[in-house]
C-alpha cells in the first residue's frame, strides 16, 4: 500500500480505479506491467462484488455448454443482448474460473472433487459455482486482494476517490483525485494516458439498495462528464429479495435460496408467484421483483419462506444470510423473512467494445461501470462476476498490446478546485426520488419530475460528490423517460407492453440527457423528440 501523500503526479503506469473484482483481476492479469490501483475504500471493502452471494455462472458441468449458457442469457435480456458478446463470455468462463482457482479462490467441490454447481433463476440447468453456499463474492475478493498485495508490480493507493476524468482531443490525460474521507481537502491531479475504470455500479443512488455506499455511480459520471458514450442507463435490476430489517444497505437474501426450494409468500401465507409466471419463484428477476412489489403495495407484505426447504440446515448452507437474519431477530429456520425489491445491479454503463475500450482513447472500463451488451435489458443471475473477470482479462490483453504514450504534462488548472461535502438532505431527496420515480415501476409524470430535479441539481450544486450522483441519476432518468415501452427491468405503467421498433440498445451522452432535462423544464408535457443516439 502507498500513502496518498506519496502519490506521483505523473505516471507511465496503467491506472486502475476501483478495488472490486474487475479492478483486482485486471491488475493481476497486467503483471508484471506496472499498475497503480486506486481504491476509495480499503482494499477488499466497498466493492459490490465482495457482497455477491450467488456465485459465478459457468458452463463447467457435464452436459452443459457455453451455447446453452448464452441462450439463457439472450432469453432473459429482453431482446437487447448482443448474442456474440454473450457467447464469447460464456466460452471464456472455464479459463477464468481456473484463473480464480489459481489465485486461491476455494470454490465448492462435490464428492468426486469436481466443481459443485447450483441453479439460479432463469438458468436452464445447474451452472453456478459457489463458495460455502453464499460466500463467493467475499471469498473471491479476499483471495484476489491477497494476490494483489503480494504482486510487486501493483502499487495500491487507498483512500482516494476519482472525481473527474481529464481529457484532451478525445483522449485521456489523467484523473483528478481527492481524499475520500475529506471532501474539503485539496485534490490531487494525476497525469496518465491509460486509465481503467472499475468503480462499480449505481445502487446507492436509490433509497433501498443491496449495494455498498461506494456504489454511487461516480465512475459512470466522470466518464459521462468527459464525453464518453453511455449505453442502456435506464436498465436497473432490482433484486426481489432484499431483507427489510431497517439497514442501509439492505442485506441480501441470495437467489440461490429459491434455487434450493425456498418460496415467496404474502402475509396470508399464499405463494403469489405461481399465478404470475410458469417458473414461479425462479422467474426472471424483473418479473419476481414486480410480483414482490405488487404484494407490498397491496398491503399484503412479502416474505421469503425457507422453513420447509432448508429448515435447520439454513445456517450451514447459507451462513451470510442466516447471520443477517439472526442479527435482526429473525430465525430463518422457523420464521419467514420480510423482503422488498432493492436496487441491485446496473445493466447500463460506459459503452465498451469487445476489448473493453470506451469511446475515449486511453479509457477502458470493466465490471458494473461498463456496458458490454451482455446483459441487455435484464441480467441473468450470476453473469455479472463472470463478465467482470472476462472483460478484466480482455482489457489487460488489449493494454499489453498497446503502445501507450507517456503523459505530456499536467493540466493547467483543476477541474473543480473545491470539493465540498454533499448536503445530507439533498442526497436523501435524490435517493428517495430515484426509488419512487425511477424505481421498479415508472411512468411519464414521475420520470419527468425526476429528470427536471436531477438536471437542476447537476447544474447548480457546488459539491463534486453530489454533482456526480446527480449526473448519473439524470442519465438513468432521462433514458427511462425516452423509452416509452416496458422491456426487461424497465417497466412503464403507462406503456406496459414492449414496442418492436424500440428493440435496440440505448446509446446516449450527458449532453443528450441535459437536452431532455432542458426541454422538460421548458415544456412540462412530454415531447416526441428523442435526442438520443440510435
N, C-alpha and C positions, 0 to 999 in steps of 0.2 A: 504494500500500500504506500502511496505517496501523499505527503501532506499537501493541502491545496496551496500553501504559500510557496511550494517548490515548483509549481506549475510553470513549465516553459511557455513563453508567449508565442513561439513559432516552432512548429514541429513537422518533420517529414514522416512521422508515424501515421499509420491508419488510426483515425479517431473513431471509437465506437461509443455511442451514447446509449446507456441502458445496461443494467446488470441482471436482466432476466435471461430466459433460455436462449433467445436468438442472439443476444449480445455476447453471452459467455461462450456459446458454441462457436460463433463466428471468430471470436478471439483465439480460441484454441485451434481452430482449423487454419488460421493465418500463421500460426507459429511455424518457423522461428522468425517470421517477419515482425518487426517492432510494432506493437499496438499500444495505444493509450485508451484504456477503458474507463469511461467516466460514468459514475453512478451517483444519483442524488441521495439514495439511501445506502446504508452499509451493505456490502456485497452479500447477496443471499436474502436480503429483505426488500420489501417494497415492490416485488415483482408478482404480477398475477399468476405467472407460470408456477411460482412456488406454492400457490394455493390450489393448483389444479388437482382435483381428486380423482377424476375419471381415469386418465392414463393417456396412452398414445395408440391411435388406430394404426394397425399394420397387418397386412395380409401375410402372416407368418405361419398360420396353422395349416395343417394338411387339408387339402380340398378347397382352400380359399385361394384367391388370386387378386393381383393388382387390378385386373379388369373388372372384377366383381366389386371391389372397393370403390373404384372410380364410378361405376354405375350407380352405386348407392349415394355417392356424393352428388352426382348430377341429379338424381331423382329428388333429392331434398332441396336443391338450390333454387327452386322457383324459376327455372328456365334461364338463369343468368350465369351458371357455372361455365367456365372455359374448359371444355372437355379435355383438350390436350394438356392443360395445366393439371387438372385433376388426375389424369392417368400418369403423367410424369411424376407427380408427388407420390402416388401410390407405388409406383415402380421403384422409387428410391427409398422406400420405408425400411426394407431389410438392412441395407448397408448402414443407414443412420442408427437403427436400433443396435447394430453391432458396435458402432462408434460409442454409443452411450454405455454399453456394457464394458467396453474397454476403458472408459473414463471412470468406471466403478459404480454405475447405477445398478442396484440389486433387484432387477425385475423378478416378479414371482415366477416360480417354476412348478410344473406338475410332478407327479410321482415318477415319471420317466426322465425328468431333468429337462424337458422341453419348456419353452416359454408358455406360461399359462395365459389363456385369453378369456376375456369376459365379453358379454354382449351389452350394448347400449342402444338407445333409441335410434330407429330407422336404419340400423345396420342389419343386413340380411343374414349375418352369421356372427359367431363369436370371434372378434378380432382386436379387442382392446387389451394391451399389455399393461399390467398394474404393478404397483409396489405395495405390498401389505394391504391390498384392497383399495384404500383411498388415500395413499400417501405418495403417489407417483410424483407429483409436482415438487413437493418438498424434498424428496429423495434425489430427484434429478438435479435440482438447483444446488443442493448441498454437495453432491459429487462433483459437479462442474465448477462450483466456487473453489473447492479444494484444489482441483486440477489447475485452475487459472492461477491461484496463488503459488503453485509450485512451478509455474512456467516463467522462466526468466525474461522472455521477450515481451511479456504483457505487463505494462505499468498500470496499476489500478489507482484511480483517484476517486475517493469517496467524498460525499458532502457537497458536490457542485451540481447545480441544475442548469441545463441548457435553456436559455430564454430567447435566443434569436439565432438564426442561421444567416451567415454573411455570404453574399454572392456578388459577382461582378461579371457582366456579359454572359449571364446564364450559367455560370459555373460557381461551385463552392469556393470560397476563400477562407472560411473559418467559422467560428462559433463565438457567441457571447455567452458567458457563464456567470453564475452568481452563487454565493453561499446559500445552499438550500435551507439553512436554518436561520438566515438573516436577510430578509428581503431589502433591508435598508443599506446593506453593505455595498461597497463599490464593486462593480462587475469586473471580471477578467475577460480579456479578449484573446482568443487563441487562433492564430493563423494556421490553416491546414487545408489541403487540397483533396483529401479523401476522407469522407465522413459517412459513417453507417449509423442511421437512426434505428434504434431498437428499444424505443421508450414505452412500449405497451399501449394499452387501449384508453377508452374514454369513460369507463363505468362510473367513475366518481363525479361525473357531471350530473348524475342522477341522484335523487334523494334516497332511493333504495337500490343498493348495488352489492354485489359479491366481491367487487374489486378493491384493492388497497387504495389509500388516499393518493398515492403517486400516480394512479391511472386517471389523470385529469385531462388527457388529450393534448399535452404540451408539445410532444413531438410532431403530431399532425398539424398543430397550429403554427409552429415555427417554419415548417416546410411550406405550408399554405401561404404564410405571410411573405415568404421568399419567392413565391410564384409557382410552386410545384402544382402539377395536376393532381387532383384528389378524386378517387374513384369510390362510388357507391356509399357515400357517407350516410344516407338515410337508413341503411340496413343495420339495425342494432338488435342483437339477440338478447332476449330476456330469459334468464334461467327460471323455469317454472317453480322450482322448489328451494327458494331461499328460506332459511329458518327464521321466523319472525319472533325474535325474543328481545327486541329493543336495542340491538347492537348495530353500529355503523363502522365498517361494512357488516352486512348481514352474513352470518355463517351459511355455508352451502351444504345442502343435502344432495350428495352426488347422484347423478342419473343411474349409476351402477346399482343403487338400491332398488330402483324399479326394474333393472335388468335381472335382479335376483328375486323378483316377485312382489316387492312392496307395491301397494296400491294407493290411489288418490281417492279420498273420501271427503264429503262435506260434513257439516256439524251434525247431520242426521245419520251419519254412517253410510251414506249412499255413494257408490262408485260412479262419479259423474262423467268420466271419460269414455265409458262403454258406449254411450249414445252419440259421442262426438267423432269417433274415428275407429276403424276396424282394428288398429293396433292399440287402442285404448291408452294405457299409461306409457306405452313405447311409441306413440305417435311422434312426428317431428316436433321439435321444441316450441315452435311458434304456435302450433295448434294446442299443445298442452298448456302453454303459458296463458293463452286466451281462455282456455277452459277454467283454469285456476282463477284467473282474474274475474271471470263471469260469476263464479260462485261467491267470491268475496264481495263484489259489487251488489249481488243479490241479497247479501246479508247472511248467507248460509255458512260462510267460512270455508277454508280449505285446509286439509291435513294430509300428511304422508303417513300411511299406516304400514309399519313393518312388523307388527306384532306376530302375525301368523307366519310370514315368510322367513323371518330371521329370529325373532324372539330372543332367547338367551344368548344366541351366537352373535348378536349385533355388535357387542363391544369388541370381539375378536376380529370380525370380518371388516368392520368399518370404525376403527378406533378414533379417527378425527371427528367424524360426525357424532359419534357417541359422546366424546368429550365435550363438544359444543352443547349438546342437549343436556348433559348432566350439569354443566356449569349454569344452565338456565333453569334448573329444577325440573327437567323433563327426563323420564326414563323411557327411552325409545323401545325397550324390550316389552314394556307394559302399557305405554301411552302413545297415542297418535301425535305427530309432530306438526305444530302450526306452521303453515308455509304461505308464501306470496311470490309472485314473479319479481325478479330483480335484474337490473341491467348487468349483463354478464360478459358479452363479447361483441366486438365491433367488426362486422364483415367488411366495412369500408376502411379507407385509409389512404396513404400516399400511393398513387398508382405506380406500379413497378412492372418491369418486363420479366422474362423468364430467368434473367440473371440477377434480379433484384435491383436493377437500375431505375432511378426515378427520372422525371423529365428535366432535372437539373444535373448538369455534368458534375461528376465527382460526388454525387449524393446517392447512396444506396439506402434501402430500408428493408427491414426484416421483422418477422413476428407480427403482433397485432397492429402495430402502427402502419403496416403496409396493407395494400390490397392487391392480391395476385390474380384474382379471378377464380381461385379455388373454391370459395365458399358461396359465391352467387348471392342470392337473397336470404340464405338461411344456412348456417354452418352445420355440417354433420358432426355429431358428438365425437369428441376426442381427435378431430382432424387438426385442431389448432397447434398442438405441440408438434405434431408431425410436420406441418407446413413450416413451423419456425425452424426446426433443425435442417430440413431440406433446403430452405432458402438461405439459411445462415451458411451452409456449406457451399452453395452456389455462389453466394456473394464473395466468400473467401477465394474460391477458384477464379472468379472474374477479376478480383483485385490483384491476385497473383499474376495474372496475365496482362495487367495494365501498366503502362509507363506513366506514373503519376508525377506531374511536375512539382518541384519544390515550391512552397509558399513564397510569393513575391514580396509581400510586405503586409504589415498590419494596417487596418483601416484607419483613416484619419480621425474618425470620431466614433464614439459609442452609438449603438442603435438607440438605446434608452439609458441615459446616464443614471437616472434614479429608478429604483425598483418600487418600493412602497408595498406595505402589507395589504393584502386583499381585504376589503371590508367584509366582515363576517356576515352581516345581514345581506349584503349583495350576493355573496356566494350561496347563502341559504336560499335566497329567492331564485337564483339561477337553477339550482339543483331541483327545487320544487317545481319550477316551470318545465324543466326537461321531463320530469316524471309525469306531470299532469297534462302537458300539451304535446310532448314528443315521445310518449311512452308506448305502452302495449297497444293501445287503441288511440288513433289520431283522427282529427277532422280539420277541415279547412280553416274554420274560425280560430281554433286553438293554435294551429300551426302559424297562422298569420300573426297572431298576438305574440307568439314566441319569436318569430323572425324579427318583428319590429323591436322587441325588447333587446334581443341579443345584438342586433345591428347597432342600436344606440349605445349599448354598453361597450361594445368592441371599439366604437369610435371615440367614446368620451372618457373611459376610465384611465386613471393615471397609474394604476397598478399593473405591472407587467404580467404577474401571475393571473390576475383576473381577466386581463385582456386576452391572454392565450386561451383561457377557459371559454370566454365569450366567442372567440374566433371559431373554435371547434364546434361549439353549440350552434352558432349561426350556420355553419356548413351543413350540419345534420338537419336542422330545422328547415332551411331553405330547400334542400334537395327533397325532403319529405313533403313540403308544400307543393313542389313542382310535380312530383309523381302522384298523379290523381288516379290511383288504382290501388289494389291490395295485392301484394306479392311477397311470399316468404314472411320474414319477420316484420315487414312494413304493412300495417293494416290500417286502412282508412274506413271509418264507419260510414262516411259519405260517399265512398267509392269502394264498396266491399268486394267487387269482382276484379280479376286481373284483366288487363287490356292487351290484346296480342300485339298491337302496334308499339306498346311500351316495353316489350320484352327484350330490352337491351340494357347494358350496364350504363350507369351514370358516370360521366366524366365532366368534372367541373373545376372551377378555381375560386379562390376567395373573392376575386373581382366580380365574378358572376353572382356569388351569394350576396355580396354587398349591393349589387344592382337589384336583386329581388327585394332586399330589405328597403332600399330607397323607394322602389315602386310601391311597396305596400304601405310605406309611411305616407306617400303622396295620395295613393288611391286605396283606401281600406278594403274595397271589394276585390276579389280575386281577378287577376288578369289572365288573358290567354297566352301572352308572350312567355316564352320559355328560354331565358338567357343561359342555358346550359349547353355544354358541348355534347353533341350527339355521339 
